[in-house]
Amino acid sequence: MPETTDAAPAATRCGFVALIGAPNVGKSTLVNALVGSKVTIVSRKVQTTRALIRGIVIEGGSQIVLVDTPGIFAPKRRLDRAMVKTAWTGAHDADLVCVLLDARSGLDEEAETIFGNLANVGHPKVLVINKIDLVPREKLLALTQTANQRLHFDETFMVSALSGDGVDDLRRGLAARVPAGPFHYPEDQMSDAPLRHLAAEITREKIFRKLHQELPYQSTVETDSWTDRKDGSVRIEQTVFVERESQRKIVLGKGGATIKSIGAEARKEIGEILEQTVHLFLFVKVRENWENDPDRYREMGLEFPKE
């Protein structure tokens, strides 16, 4: 038989895709749009994504593992430094880097800093311009040209993560670019974030939405217990940690009204994701100086900065 030199094409492709961008550029919304389900929290507050939460997308014969990194910004506090370090680790460890730009902000100071650091990341990069529905077409074309002159991108996509415009094209583009190889996760799995962590993130999002003006970032939610009941429902107990008694009173609200409202919204959404009846019990406690506790960082999937 004649010798053939062409190798048989791989049946599947799979790879890690890191989403890199400034705070509030729309990374979490884009992850949820690509996956088609909620896997990361979305908030009006910047810097709400603290750990590398992965969304998993199946597109044809490709599995795309999305690494939703914290927004990259100028770090001031210890928590800030841990989040920025985690974001750049995600970029260096991925097979492909998706760089997100806000169409309205363009190449502002934060974006320029990110572009400068990306020069040291050797992986292939694609540019994703988000929120395209908010600016004129001429500005989009000019931004695309400027960004590609500033840094080499293999391809540019224009999307509106909120409306879904362009998301299908991006999904297909990523599927074609991840390396050949077997799937890393079962086909029906959307995220490798444990359900306990996802439930805590959902409650944290509800707190931010309800109290985005009154409550600072130094608050976190932990799932203390998760019990499957005989009737098919699940009982979840969570603790909301704040740094001061004054913050605890804000979260509780008058007569406990605020925490009841937060719990009702979180319970509804967790139940929709689990497709189970959820009994959610929330407690609010003061944990002073938790931002300097290494154990808290490990629980959030972050490395504790030494300095």
N, C-alpha and C positions, 0 to 999 in steps of 0.2 A: 504494500500500500504506500502511496506517496506520503511523505512527511508533511505534516501541517505545522505552520508556525503561529497561527492565530490561536490564542488561548480562548477557551469558552468564556463567555461573559458571566460575571458573578450573578447569582440569582437574587441576591439582596444587597442593599447598601445600608450603612448605619454610621452615624457620627455625632459628635457633640458640637453644638453651635452656640457660641457665647454671644449674648446681646450686650453690647457696650454703648453707653451713652450718658449724658448728663441727667440729673434728677428731673423727673416729670416730663421726660421726652416721650414717654408712652411705652416703655419696655413691657411692663406687666400687662397692659391692655393688649399689646401685640401677642404676647405669649398666649393669653386666653383666647384671642381670635384665631391664632394658628391651631391651637389644640381643639378649639370648639367647646371648651368647658373651663370652669374656673379652677385654676391651679395656683394662682398667686393673688395677693391682695392688691387692690387698686384704690388709691386714696388721693385726695386733693393735697395732702401733706407730702412734701418731697421726702426722699430717703426712707420710704416705708419698707422696701425690700431689704432685709438684713442678711439673708443667707442665700446660698446658691440653690434656689428651688427650681427643679427641672420639670418642664412640661414635655410630654412625649407625643410626637406626631407620626402617624403612619400615612405616607403618601405613595401610592403604588407599591413598588417593591422596596421602598426606603423607609427607614425609621430615623427620625430626626429627634435628637435629645437636646432640648433647649435649656440652656443655662441662663437663668434670669438673674443677672448680677445686680448688686446695689448700684445706684447712680453714682457716677464718679464726680466728686466735688472737692473743694479745698477743705481738708480735714482740720478740725479744731480740737475736738475732744477725743478721748481714748476710743469711744465707740465709733466715731467718725473714721479714725485711722484703721480700725479693724475692718470696717465695711469697704473702704477704698482698697485695702490690701487684698481682700477677698475678691473684689471685682477684677483686679488685674491678674490674680491667680487664675480666675475663670478664663480670661482671655488667653493666657499662656498655655493652659491645659487643653483647650478646645481644638477640634479639627478645623473649624471654620469660625471666623469672627464676623458678626453682623454689627455694623456701626450705625447707630440710629442718630438721625438729626431731626430736630424740630423744624419744620418748614418755616415757621414764623420767626424763630430765633436765628436760624441759619448758623453761620460760623462765628458764633459769639466767643467770648473769652473762654468759657468752659469747654466749648467744642474744640477750640484751637489747642488747648492744653491736652485734651484727649488725643487729638490727631498727632501731636508731638510725641506722646508716649507710645502711640500705636506703631510708630516707625521702628520700635524695638521688638514688635511682635511679628514673628516670621510666618505665621499661618496665613492662608488665603483670606481675603477680606471682601465683603460685599457691603455696599452702602444702601441704607434704607432711609428714605426721607419720609417722615411720618407727618400726619395732619395736613395732607395736601389739599384738603377741601377748604382750608382756611386762608390760602394765599393765591394770588393770580398765577397763571401758567408761566408767564414770562419770568417771574421770580424763581419758580421751581427750576426752570431750565438754566438760569444763571447760577443758581446754587449748585446744581448738579455739575456744571462745568468747573466752577471754582473748587469744589470739594475734590473732584477727580484730578485737578492740577496739583492740589495740595498733598494728596496721598493716592497711591495706586490701589484701585478697586477692580476686582474681576468683573463686577456687574453692579448696576444701580437699579434699585426698585423704588417706586413711588407708591405709598399706601396711605390709607386712613384706617388705622387700627380700630377706631371707634365705629366707623360705618361698615368696615369690611372691604372697602374699595382697594383692589390691588393685592389683597392678602392671599388669594388663591394663586396668583402668579408668583408671589414670594415663596409660598409653600412648595410649589413645583420646582422653583429655582434652587431652593435649599436641598430638596430631595435629589436633584441631579448632581449636586456638588459634594455631598457627604461621601466618604470613601466606601469602596466595596467591602462587604463583610457581613457576618451574621448579626441579627438583632440582639441588642443587649437586654431588652426587657420583653415580657409577654405582650402580645399584640393588643390585649384589652386593657393594658395599664396606661394611665394618662400621666402619672407623676410618681416619682420615687420618694416624695415627701410623705412621711408617715401620716396616717389619718389624724392622729393626735395633734401633730404639728399643724396640719392644715386647718383643723378645727380652731386651734388657738389663733392662727393667723386671721381667720374669718372674724372671730370676736374682736381681735385687735383692730381690724378694719372698721368695724361698727363703732368702736370707741372713737377712732379718729374722725369718722364722719359726723358723729354726734357732738364731739367736743373739740373740733379742730382748732378753735380759737382759744379755748380755755386751758387745754391740757398740753404740756410740752412733750417732747419726744421720749423723755425718760420714763416710759411706761412699757410694760410688757405683759403678756398673757401666757400662762402655762397650764396645760391640761394635766390635772392631778390624777384623775381616775377615769376609766372607760369601761363600762360594764354592759355586756350584751345580756338583755333580759329574756326570760322564757317566752314572753309574748311577741318577740321579734323586734322590740324597741331597744334603744341604747340609752343608758344613763351616763352623762358626761359631767364631771365636776372640773371647773377651771378657777384659777386664781388670777386676778388682775393685780399686778404689783405696781405701785407708784412710790415716789421718793419721799413725799411729805404728807402729813395728815390733811393739810389743806387740799391737796390733790385727791385724796381719798373721798373727801366730802363732795368734791365736784363730780366724781365718777358715780357716787351713790345717788346724788340729787336729793331733792326735798322728799322726805318720806320714802326714799328708795326708788323714786319714779324713774330716774335716769338709767340706773343699772337694770331695772325691769324692762325698759324699752330696748336697751342694748341687747339684753338676753333674748328677748322675743325675736328681734331681727336676726341674730346669730343662729338661734335655734331653727328658724325657718330655713335659712340658707344651708346649714349643715344637713338638715333633714332632706332637702332637695338633692344634695350631692350624694348622700348615703342611700337615698331611697328608703329611708327608715323613719319611724317616729323617734324623735329625739327629746329626751328630758334633760335640759341643760340647767345647771346650777352654778351661779357665779358668786365668787367671794372677792372682796377688795381688801388688800393688805398693804401696809407701808413696809417697804424694804429699802432702808436708807443706803445710799451710796452703792446701789447694785451695779452701777456702771463700772465700778472698779473690782468686781468680783469675777475671777476667772471662770468659775463654774457656770455663771449665767451665760457667758460667751460660748462655752462649749455646748450648752443646751440650744443655742441659736445657730450652731454650725459655724461659728466664727472663731478665728484664732485670737487669743488674748494678746494684745500688743504689750511688749515689755516696757515700753517707755511712754 
